[in-house]
Amino acid sequence: MCQLGERKELAKDLCISDETFCRWKKEFGLPVNSQFKHSDSEKSELIRKYYNIKRRNSRNSDRDIANILNIGYSTLRKWRKRFGLILNQNSVDEHSLPENGSSFADKDTSEHSVPSSDDNLWAWNLAKKKRTERIEMEHSVKK
């Protein structure tokens, strides 16, 4: 199972189209569109990298940045939408990222007893709970 960028690279190395590569995978019973699962920490790290790239050169398109990060464009858009609330809650968005490119782990957490990754997980769960409540409310209104 490979990610989008790796699949395209393999197809290019074999001098075949991406469609042919997918057809071959299907013929051999391999999953064509594997659902590669990223952990929450990987997602937040990739989003942080996205904002760093965007900050350095705002003319880069989201599609180009998704290719650089080796994730799909729609995946990047979904993560930006989901993490937008979290990044703003933790004051880590495109305007507040450190200029020197330091990571979340480089920040001083001495004033907090809980690591920032737990804060991200808490915020992620809170956002998921709010989305679930909103969806349940919309369904109850339609009935």
N, C-alpha and C positions, 0 to 999 in steps of 0.2 A: 504494500500500500504506500503510495507516495502522494505528496502534496502537489498542487497545481503547477508550481514552478518546476519541480523535479520531473513531473510527467512531461511537460513541454520540452525540458532539456533532454530527457531520454528519447523522446520522439525525434528531436532535432539530431541527436547523435546517431540514431538509426536511419536518418534520412527518410523519415516517413512523416505523414501528417499526424496531428493530434487525434483526428478522427479515426485514422487507421490504428493508432496505438490503442485507443479505447475499444475499437472493434475486436482487436486481438485479445485484449484483457477479457472481454465478454465471452469470446469463443473458448477461452481456457477456464472459464468459470470464476474469474477473479472479479472483485467488486470494482466497478468503473468509477463511481463517485464515492470513494470511501469517506466516511464521516470522521475525519481526524479530530480528535478531542484535545483541546488545549486546556490546561489547568487555569484557574482564575489568575494565578500569579503570572503565567505566561501571557495571558490576554492583556493584563494591565501593563506588562513590560513591553509588549508589541504596540499597544496604544501609546505608551510613553515615547517609544521610538518613532512612531508615526508623527506625534507632535513635534519632536526634535527635528525630524526631516522637514516637516512643513514650516517650522520656524526658520530653519536655515535657508530654505528656498521655497517661498510660497507659490512659485509658478509650477512646482511639481504637481501633477494631477493625482487624485486619489488612486486611480488605476496604476499609475507608475509606482507610487509608494507601496501599494499592495503587492506588486511584482517584486519590489526590492525586499519587502518583508516576507515574501514567499507565502502569502495567503491570498485567498480570493477577494475580489473587489467587493462582492456582496457581503462577505464575512466581515471585512473592514468596516463597511457601512453599519452593519448590525452592531458590532462592538462599539463603534463610536456612539451610536444611539444609546446603547445600554450603559456604557461607561461614562457618558456625558454627565449624568447626575453624580456619579461617584467621584469623577475627577474634579468636578466643581465643589462637591462637599469637602473634599480633602485639600482644596486649593491647589490642585495640580491639573491645570489645563494649559492650552497653548500659550497663554500669557504669563503663567507663573512657573513654568518649568525653569530649572536652574540654567543659567547661561553657560556654565562650564561643562554641561552634559553629565553631571553626577546623577547617580541612580537613586531610587527610593531608599536603598539601604545606606547610602552615604549621609542621609539627613540625620540630624541629632534627634534621638527619640528619648532622651533622658527624662523629659517631663512627662512622658506617657509610659505607663507600666505595661501596656499592651502593644505589641508590634504593629506597624502600619499595615502589614498584610492581613492581620485579623480585622483591622478597621475596614479594609477594602471588602473583606468577606462579609462583615456585618452590613456594610452599606449595600453590597450586592444582594444579600438576602432581603433587606428592607425594600429595595426597589422591586424585587421579584414579588414580594408580598403585596405591595401596592398595585402592581400590574394585575395580579391574580384577583384582588378585591375589585379592581375596576372592571375586569372582564366579567366577573360574577355579577356585578351590579348591572352591566349592560345586558346580560342575558336575562336577568330577572325583569328588567324594564320591557324587553321585547315580548315577554310572555303575557 
